[in-house]
Amino acid sequence: MAAEKVTNIGLEEVKLDEDDWLVTVGFSRPWDYPSQEDPARAVLFMLPRAEGTPAREYKVVRVDAATGEVRGMALRQENA
């Protein structure tokens, strides 16, 4: 995800689900910031936007509780 220049990275939630830790991480991408400019240009060039509050995306990382091995990553569902 480094190529997407994510910002505002934050640990949102950690919970144990049977044998796995579910770790939710929130972040923003450059095109998530409000802009007065052409949104297509902002996405194409991944330009950061300083105006307003950016949207956030959330990923849930599933980690084996015994070994610490990452088992997977998925988008957090809105009703989760």
Buried (B, 14 or more C-beta within 10 A) or exposed (E): EEEEEBEEEEEBEEEEEEEBBBBBBBBBBBBBBEBEEEEEEBEEEEBBBEEEEBEEBBBBBBBEEEEEEEEEEEEBEEEE
